[in-house]
Amino acid sequence: MGRSDMLVLWLLWGSLVLTGGNPSAKDVSKGLDWLTRYGYLPPPDPFSAQQQTLEGLREAVKAMQRVAGLPETGELDDATVLMMKKPRCSLPDIIMRPERRSRRTKRYVLSGSVWDKKLLSWRLENSPSTLSHDVTRTLINTALAVWSQETQLKFSETQEKSDIRVEFVAGSHGDGYPFDGQGGTLGHAFFPGVGDRSGDTHMDADESWSYNTEDGTDLFAVAVHEFGHSLGLYHSSSENSIMKPYYQGTVGDPTKYRLPPDDVEGIQILYGRPEFGNRPPAVTPTRRVLPPRGPTPGSRLPFPDRCSTNFDAIANIRGEAFFFKNRYFWRVQSSRQLVSLNPAHLNRFWLGLPPDLPKLDAVYERNNDSKIVFIAGNSFWVFKDTLVEPGYPRPLSDFGLNTDGVDAAFVWKHNLKTYFFRKNLFWRFDDNRGQMDSGYPKDSRLWEGVPSDIDDIISWENGDTYFFKGKQYWKFQGGNVEAEPGYPQSTALNWMYCPMESPAIPTDDPEGRGQRDCSCICIDGRNSATRSGLLWPAWLTFVFHLLLLLR
């Protein structure tokens, strides 16, 4: 497909889809990430992108609206954007299969797996900071009893190996469903029979958990939903279902809650009706009685905005790009997919860095042993995977550096040696020999086209190298030491899935997010801007991002 054809497709899609709303550029950027994350659109794939059609794109938006109980307009209107912003379960709504898109109906959906027994054990691993352990146990027990009340299932708490493990975790925690901080994804659970994690339920530890109050996030309501997954139910589009993917607030007194009819029918298909005369009580007795209302959680400190900040350090680790700012980081997968719009906390992912460390200066993965080096000030730490090695921190002088710190560090793919940058100088270190190469430091201007005092550098899997400073980056193709024409470009636009700064026709750049063209009309993410008397509506921004997503 040529660029002229792409432009026609771009404008045609806009006229078909977005006649009923005027979302901001920030909304449409998040909307595309949302549709992909929850299964309505496939991830970007250059080998299959052109198989998509305009009608297919429209149907993806309609499918989302159908599950959410919205009018099926196919438009990214205000109501649709508002629904996308609601907190929810982090499991996808649609399972993408290669032969077809899963179809949804307005009722319960079964996952296809079920427990082969009626007595299930459960164990609470830890509790959130806003609730006591006893209160958390009681809420979990009460949420499970909601399901046993309508079936032949029974649940018992244990301190041994259990069928259902409940744990509060934050950020990326090793299961492929990272949490994104307060107010985004709330929890997820694994269906019966799905590997070692079968039945496990994870709640986002960053949430302000409470119950039976409009303050905070109702743990009981979320737990009932997630246990539906643990028992084999998928998301429902029924209006009153607890298995709707969106968080709908508190359900009131946990001891008086009963499942809606749609959920009752679904769970009884799997486990049968309760035996006559042997109906379990709504709440199994526990050691403590719930207070009538949960606590009022305090506010959470804001984290940096990925779209307006520069980054302290950038690293290529295991083929993924990590962007660090203060005590947080964002993660970009090898497919160029941003794992989450919100960052994860540094100390909850890598265990062993000082808890009061304000920021990092450089991070890189060593070539000789794949261990990860973190540098801050005149000290460095070495990690094996996510755990610090004994004996750290160590001084930078171990590398033969006589500086008070480094601005950047990376392993160049073309000679597998480590480069350290400080102001207008750089050094080359051989990890295999454990020594600095002779003849260094050298003038950083040998890397032509970039300023001094660089923020950080990464070398990508294809051999291209990227220098970052402020809100921009420069690309060095292959083994070249001269920046490519057309740079610098925007880090926020091309790496962080942020609203575009100017409309442009998609290019063949691996970033896949388009280039800034000063002759184009710029959009600030809030209102449309004009140039030469022409109005550039925000919906064209959404069109542009859709096309980029499907390249």
Secondary structure by P-SEA (a helix, b strand, c coil): ccaaaaaaaaaaaaacccccccccaaaaaaaaaaaaaacccccccccccccccaaaaaaaaaaaaaaacccccccccaaaaaaaacccccccccccccccccccccccccccccccccbbbbbbccccccccaaaaaaaaaaaaaaaaaaccbbbbbbcccccbbbbbbcccccccccccccccccccccccccccccccccccccccccccccccccaaaaaaaaaaaaacccccccccccccccccccccccccccccaaaaaaaaaccccccccccccccccccccccccccbbbbbbbcccccccccccccccccbbbbbccccbbbbcccccccccbbbbccccccccccccccccbbbbbccccbbbbbcccbbbbbccccccccccccccccccccccccbbbbbccccbbbbbcccbbbbbbcccccccccccccccccccccccccccccccccbbbbbcccccccccccccccccccccccccccccccccccccccccccccbbbbcccccccccbbbbcccccccaaaaaaaaaaaaac
